Every structure is written in C-alpha cells, then in structure tokens.
Amino acid sequence: MMPTAAFGPRAEARPSWSRALVTGGAGFLGSHLCTRLLDSGVEVDCLDDLSTGRAEKVAHLAGRPGFRFLEWDVSAPGCADALTGPYDLVLHLAGPAAPAAWPDRPVEILDTGSLGTRAALAVAERDGARFLLASSPPVFPGRPPYESPQGSDADPVGPHGACAEAVRFAEALVAAHAGAHGSNAGIVRLFTGYGPGMRTDRGGVPAAFLAQALAGRPVTVAGDGSRRYPLCYVDDMVDGVLLIAAGRSVRPVDLGGDEAPTVVEIARRVIELTGSDAPLVFVDGAGDGPAEPRPVTGFAREIFGWLPVVTWRDGLERTVVSLRNRPDPVPATPVTTERTGEWWA
C-alpha cells in the first residue's frame, strides 16, 4: 500500500504519493519540502545543480531510506531521460526568481524557466504525475503592488527582463500543457518567506537584518522603513505547497503571509531577538519605492483550507535560534531590501 501523505495540522485525507521529484531541492524551500515528504513516507529524488542551492541543506537527509540527491542541471540536454522515476509528484522549484540570485547569468535564467520547466513537465507527463511550478509574484515598474504578469508594459530587455520573462514563460508553458494536453499541472506563487535554513548572504528582508545584527553591524533600513513585507514562515509555506500539490488546481495560487509588518518593525524585532548592540541606521535607498506585492490568499484558504499559523514575531524568534546554531555567511556588500528570489534557490 502506498503511504498516505498528511501535511500540517490538517487531518483530512490526502492523495497517496509514493515517489516525488523536487527540482531545486537543495535550496531553502526545496530542502524543507524534501524533509517533509520523507517524514511522510514519500521517497524523494532531490535534483539540484548547486548553482544557487547548497548540498549541506540536504546533508541531513543523506543515508535516509528513500532519499537520493542528483546533482544535475534540469535544463541540460538529457536530464529528463536521466530521471527514470517513476514519480507521482513533481515539484519544480529550480531557477532563481529574481536577478539578484544570478546577477550576471541572464541566459541561464531564461534556460531554466524555459528548457528546465519543459523538462520537468515532460517527466511529470511521462509518469502521469501531479506537477506544481513554484513561481514568484509578478512585479513590474509602475504597476500596482499586485497584478497579473500578462501585462504588456513589462520591459523584456530591462535590468529585470530576463527574470520576468522566464517567470512569464514558465507559467504560460504550464498553463498551455494543462489546457492542450490535459496535464495535471498547477502553479503556486510564493511571496516573501523566511525561516531556519534561509540564506542571509544575498540581502533582502529579513535576511539582511539577521546577517547584520548577528555580526554586530549596524542594521540599515532603506528609506523611512514604512514599506511592508508579507512575511510567511517556511513551515506554513510547506503546508501550503503540499496542500496545493494534493489538489488539481490549474490556476495560479498565491501563498504568503497575512501579516505585513513594516521594514522598521522587522529590523527592531531582529535587533531585540539577537540582543545586538548595533544601532538601527536609516539610509537612502529603495525603501521609498513601490510597495512590496501582497499575496491574495483567498483561493488558498477557500479551496485548500490553508491558513498560516506562525506569527512573524514567533517565526523570527525561531529563525534567530537556528542561525545562532548554524550561521550563514555575512554579506560583504551593502544590503538592499529588493526581493532576492530566496524561495527558488
């Protein structure tokens, strides 16, 4: 009998998965998903080329029955053929969600969004598996805080063009496969997440503040600190991803925090939790720019019964404890509050 996967605090029955493929599995969210699936009795193939992921994030899973790590680029020729499966779940998290992850590699970003997504879809269709694309919120200059990525005013050759077009194409490809081939494929859009195992060496909120405070450096806030961030703790995000994976929804589903503290509230909480004597410093920067996109989580709540349960204050406390035990590198360059695509890698 295949194991029944039950996730989070929800007791209702879930479909049975026996073997899952997680691309980008050595990233922040990917490693948590691999762990949760294994704990639920699901065998896991973790695929990652380690361009942004880290092998140590899944080192604790090495040797566990049913776990296999595959160092491979999902967009490389022959990757789909090498993934013999069979799988009944494919979670596609490979590829950075913003140019900060691969600042000088726009071609790789586009290849991962196109060739990589096509390869992962091919594996899922071959095995009749549920496919779920982890995407990012659409944000374009001059647009409202949240709007569909299908608008024509996105600049494909601008500084964020490669990332925006990769995300747009990946979502369009998944929707096309679902419509034309009847594939059991869906999309989840992941907003700002954090928690144990997150990287703190690429800037962003709250990563930059954690790195600075733990290193005893001044905690710098761009602008007046009034921009709000809808933080979502990683355990809640994992619950949401697996609940959506267990359904058959095709339309994109937002996952993100209900609470949206201001940047300065987050910075002060981090200083409090770390016990840092470092000052809070306000600097000129992007903090006065457009508002951070907010998730629209009504669909996730109504259809999938998802509800984040960890408050941002409690979540930051758990994160600080984890970073004290296993600190990440401290960034050597000034930090910004720009989103860094932390979820995808």
C-alpha positions as MATLAB code, in Angstrom:
seq = 'MMPTAAFGPRAEARPSWSRALVTGGAGFLGSHLCTRLLDSGVEVDCLDDLSTGRAEKVAHLAGRPGFRFLEWDVSAPGCADALTGPYDLVLHLAGPAAPAAWPDRPVEILDTGSLGTRAALAVAERDGARFLLASSPPVFPGRPPYESPQGSDADPVGPHGACAEAVRFAEALVAAHAGAHGSNAGIVRLFTGYGPGMRTDRGGVPAAFLAQALAGRPVTVAGDGSRRYPLCYVDDMVDGVLLIAAGRSVRPVDLGGDEAPTVVEIARRVIELTGSDAPLVFVDGAGDGPAEPRPVTGFAREIFGWLPVVTWRDGLERTVVSLRNRPDPVPATPVTTERTGEWWA';
ca = [
       0.000    0.000    0.000;
       1.318    3.464   -0.860;
       1.784    5.816    2.099;
      -0.821    8.467    2.664;
       0.689   11.924    2.921;
      -0.881   14.147    5.568;
       0.606   17.597    5.983;
       0.454   20.272    8.605;
      -2.252   20.463   11.265;
      -4.984   19.406    8.832;
      -6.434   15.947    9.425;
      -8.403   15.425    6.219;
      -7.253   12.663    3.866;
      -4.658   13.421    1.200;
      -3.855   11.599   -2.035;
      -1.175    8.947   -1.791;
       2.275    9.696   -3.225;
       4.987    7.082   -3.295;
       7.844    8.927   -5.009;
       8.437   12.622   -5.620;
      10.901   14.656   -7.669;
      11.900   18.016   -6.210;
      13.913   20.191   -8.591;
      15.886   22.897   -6.835;
      15.697   20.606   -3.829;
      18.931   21.835   -2.247;
      17.509   25.334   -1.893;
      15.775   26.848    1.094;
      12.186   25.791    0.460;
      13.225   22.729   -1.534;
      15.177   21.246    1.359;
      12.228   21.732    3.712;
       9.902   20.074    1.214;
      12.267   17.121    0.810;
      12.357   16.675    4.575;
       8.582   16.893    4.997;
       7.919   14.435    2.176;
      10.426   11.923    3.571;
       8.935   12.272    7.031;
       5.548   11.446    5.473;
       6.841    8.209    3.957;
       7.357    9.511    0.416;
      10.563    8.615   -1.451;
      12.334   11.711   -2.779;
      14.689   12.419   -5.661;
      16.281   15.807   -4.957;
      17.634   17.441   -8.132;
      19.899   20.491   -7.950;
      22.909   21.721   -9.922;
      24.114   23.667   -6.832;
      24.418   26.917   -8.786;
      22.458   28.636   -6.035;
      21.449   25.748   -3.792;
      23.778   24.158   -1.252;
      24.460   20.490   -0.720;
      24.673   20.998    3.047;
      20.980   21.946    3.126;
      20.094   18.325    2.403;
      23.147   16.703    4.028;
      20.983   15.697    6.995;
      18.908   13.569    4.613;
      21.845   11.603    3.233;
      21.545    7.946    4.116;
      17.832    8.116    4.867;
      15.863    5.359    3.118;
      14.131    6.669    0.020;
      16.284    9.786   -0.444;
      18.505   10.352   -3.450;
      20.449   13.512   -4.344;
      21.079   14.166   -8.045;
      23.499   16.936   -8.995;
      22.150   17.883  -12.401;
      21.008   20.966  -14.314;
      17.314   20.473  -15.101;
      17.745   22.464  -18.329;
      20.681   20.340  -19.551;
      20.156   18.011  -22.534;
      19.195   14.518  -21.451;
      18.121   15.479  -17.934;
      14.534   14.293  -18.378;
      15.713   10.925  -19.706;
      18.067   10.509  -16.736;
      15.179   10.974  -14.289;
      13.806    7.473  -14.589;
      11.256    7.748  -11.801;
       8.533    6.763  -11.895;
       7.124    9.711   -9.971;
       3.628   10.620   -8.922;
       4.591   14.135   -7.785;
       6.951   16.653   -9.421;
       7.645   19.882   -7.527;
       9.533   22.258   -9.829;
      11.433   24.817   -7.763;
      14.586   25.074   -9.894;
      15.602   28.537  -11.034;
      16.077   31.901   -9.296;
      13.029   34.114   -9.019;
      14.930   37.402   -9.295;
      18.154   38.590  -10.952;
      19.923   39.035   -7.616;
      20.410   35.271   -7.424;
      22.274   35.108  -10.764;
      23.114   38.773  -11.491;
      25.384   38.045  -14.448;
      23.666   34.969  -15.914;
      20.529   36.053  -17.784;
      20.860   33.211  -20.320;
      20.855   30.605  -17.553;
      17.798   32.261  -16.011;
      15.926   32.057  -19.314;
      17.084   28.479  -19.983;
      15.886   27.325  -16.582;
      12.498   28.981  -16.994;
      12.018   27.525  -20.467;
      14.070   24.372  -21.073;
      14.087   23.430  -17.390;
      10.344   23.795  -16.990;
       9.757   21.877  -20.215;
      11.971   19.012  -18.994;
      10.258   18.825  -15.602;
       6.844   18.879  -17.279;
       7.917   16.090  -19.622;
       8.892   13.892  -16.678;
       5.553   14.531  -14.961;
       3.550   13.835  -18.124;
       5.502   10.664  -18.830;
       4.634    9.259  -15.409;
       1.157   10.770  -15.052;
       2.381   12.730  -12.029;
       0.951   15.852  -10.449;
       3.163   18.800  -11.476;
       3.471   22.024   -9.486;
       5.524   25.023  -10.612;
       6.865   27.263   -7.842;
       6.669   30.740   -9.320;
       7.149   34.240   -7.969;
       4.852   37.245   -7.601;
       4.679   39.411  -10.732;
       6.195   42.839  -10.111;
       6.854   45.380  -12.851;
       7.867   49.045  -12.576;
       4.938   51.408  -12.489;
       2.336   48.717  -11.858;
       0.069   48.226   -8.840;
       1.507   46.167   -5.948;
      -0.149   43.010   -7.274;
      -1.333   42.303  -10.774;
      -1.240   39.508  -13.334;
       2.112   39.058  -15.123;
       0.406   39.154  -18.516;
       0.565   42.928  -18.924;
       2.298   44.371  -21.971;
       4.190   47.090  -20.100;
       6.960   44.788  -18.804;
      10.307   45.620  -20.401;
      11.851   42.380  -21.717;
      15.279   43.983  -22.193;
      15.423   45.943  -18.945;
      17.563   45.032  -15.912;
      14.913   42.622  -14.629;
      13.805   41.470  -18.066;
      15.380   38.002  -18.102;
      13.847   37.042  -14.778;
      10.415   38.480  -15.566;
      10.263   36.786  -18.960;
      11.481   33.461  -17.555;
       8.709   33.517  -14.955;
       6.087   34.557  -17.521;
       7.125   31.838  -19.952;
       7.256   29.121  -17.298;
       3.729   29.949  -16.132;
       2.437   30.170  -19.703;
       4.029   26.808  -20.538;
       2.418   25.095  -17.561;
      -0.986   26.583  -18.402;
      -0.610   25.549  -22.043;
       0.234   21.963  -21.116;
      -2.733   21.801  -18.771;
      -5.056   23.185  -21.432;
      -3.747   21.397  -24.517;
      -2.619   18.082  -23.037;
      -4.891   17.804  -20.019;
      -1.838   17.653  -17.774;
      -2.379   17.629  -14.028;
      -0.253   20.754  -13.678;
      -0.574   23.796  -11.448;
       1.209   26.964  -10.351;
       1.898   28.330   -6.880;
       3.174   31.893   -6.483;
       5.368   32.231   -3.416;
       5.769   35.523   -1.615;
       8.398   36.590    0.930;
       9.392   33.597    3.045;
      11.897   33.003    5.811;
      12.878   30.532    8.481;
      15.588   28.066    9.538;
      17.950   27.290    6.695;
      17.406   30.565    4.850;
      20.385   32.287    3.284;
      21.424   35.639    4.693;
      24.188   36.470    2.223;
      22.097   37.932   -0.597;
      20.337   40.806    1.093;
      16.588   41.212    1.223;
      14.167   41.351    4.127;
      14.549   39.925    6.747;
      17.805   38.212    5.682;
      19.887   41.380    5.576;
      18.864   42.441    9.080;
      19.599   38.993   10.502;
      23.067   38.954    8.955;
      23.916   42.443   10.155;
      22.600   42.006   13.702;
      24.255   38.624   14.254;
      27.569   40.083   13.029;
      27.246   43.101   15.329;
      26.998   45.517   12.415;
      24.619   48.472   12.147;
      21.209   47.360   10.938;
      20.460   49.523    7.911;
      16.941   50.407    6.811;
      16.429   51.933    3.380;
      14.197   54.994    3.243;
      11.860   55.644    6.161;
      11.210   51.954    6.838;
       7.487   52.170    6.152;
       7.388   49.594    3.342;
       5.504   46.488    4.407;
       6.520   42.865    3.819;
       4.000   39.969    3.957;
       6.303   37.514    5.722;
       5.453   33.809    5.689;
       7.234   31.258    7.871;
       8.662   28.292    5.996;
       6.568   25.634    7.782;
       3.387   27.421    6.743;
       4.686   27.696    3.179;
       5.474   23.974    3.044;
       1.949   23.206    4.280;
       0.515   25.354    1.518;
       2.641   23.923   -1.275;
       1.750   20.343   -0.371;
      -1.940   21.117    0.028;
      -1.994   22.663   -3.449;
       0.058   19.781   -4.824;
      -2.546   17.392   -3.426;
      -5.274   19.107   -5.445;
      -5.821   19.514   -9.162;
      -5.958   23.298   -9.456;
      -4.531   24.768  -12.652;
      -4.936   28.460  -11.895;
      -2.084   30.176  -10.017;
      -2.460   30.130   -6.244;
      -0.834   32.751   -4.012;
       0.929   31.733   -0.804;
       2.238   34.373    1.544;
       1.884   35.876    4.962;
      -1.293   37.516    6.200;
       0.721   39.794    8.449;
       2.717   42.553    6.792;
       4.965   44.314    9.306;
       6.911   47.367    8.217;
      10.607   47.146    7.449;
      11.476   49.095   10.567;
       9.309   46.798   12.732;
      11.147   43.779   11.338;
      14.545   45.396   11.902;
      13.754   46.304   15.507;
      12.435   42.805   16.228;
      15.641   41.281   14.844;
      17.783   43.575   16.998;
      15.689   42.628   20.036;
      15.938   38.889   19.386;
      19.667   38.874   18.661;
      20.486   41.101   21.644;
      22.636   43.159   19.320;
      24.083   46.462   20.496;
      24.343   47.587   16.882;
      22.400   50.735   16.043;
      19.452   50.994   13.681;
      20.518   53.265   10.824;
      18.300   54.809    8.166;
      19.911   55.234    4.754;
      18.817   56.445    1.349;
      17.694   53.632   -0.872;
      14.894   51.674   -2.488;
      12.809   51.600    0.664;
      10.731   54.534   -0.560;
       9.875   52.800   -3.859;
       6.742   50.882   -4.855;
       5.059   48.779   -2.203;
       6.050   45.147   -1.827;
       3.490   42.905   -3.571;
       0.859   41.397   -1.305;
      -0.489   37.867   -1.767;
      -4.156   37.317   -2.442;
      -4.670   34.170   -0.391;
      -8.454   33.806   -0.549;
      -8.259   30.964   -3.087;
      -5.694   29.063   -0.992;
      -7.951   29.413    2.037;
     -11.293   28.617    0.440;
     -10.271   25.759   -1.836;
      -7.338   24.203    0.012;
      -8.045   25.161    3.615;
      -4.612   26.750    4.006;
      -4.024   29.157    6.855;
      -0.628   30.405    8.081;
      -0.346   29.779   11.810;
       3.122   31.088   12.786;
       3.187   34.808   13.537;
       6.020   36.863   12.086;
       7.313   37.629   15.584;
       7.428   33.946   16.596;
       8.847   32.966   13.237;
      11.716   35.419   13.537;
      12.483   34.101   17.009;
      12.741   30.534   15.679;
      14.886   31.748   12.795;
      17.335   33.576   15.040;
      17.746   30.471   17.201;
      18.514   28.382   14.124;
      21.009   30.908   12.754;
      22.878   31.047   16.046;
      23.395   27.302   15.761;
      24.220   27.283   12.037;
      25.091   30.819   10.907;
      25.202   31.632    7.212;
      27.910   33.837    5.658;
      27.589   37.558    6.308;
      27.250   39.637    3.132;
      30.363   41.597    2.228;
      28.450   44.131    0.133;
      25.788   46.639    1.210;
      22.389   45.035    1.539;
      19.195   46.149   -0.150;
      15.544   45.448    0.501;
      14.959   44.139   -3.012;
      13.371   40.712   -3.276;
      16.006   38.082   -3.977;
      14.098   35.034   -5.145;
      15.004   33.187   -1.958;
      12.290   30.612   -2.469;
      13.597   29.214   -5.708;
      17.116   28.595   -4.626;
];
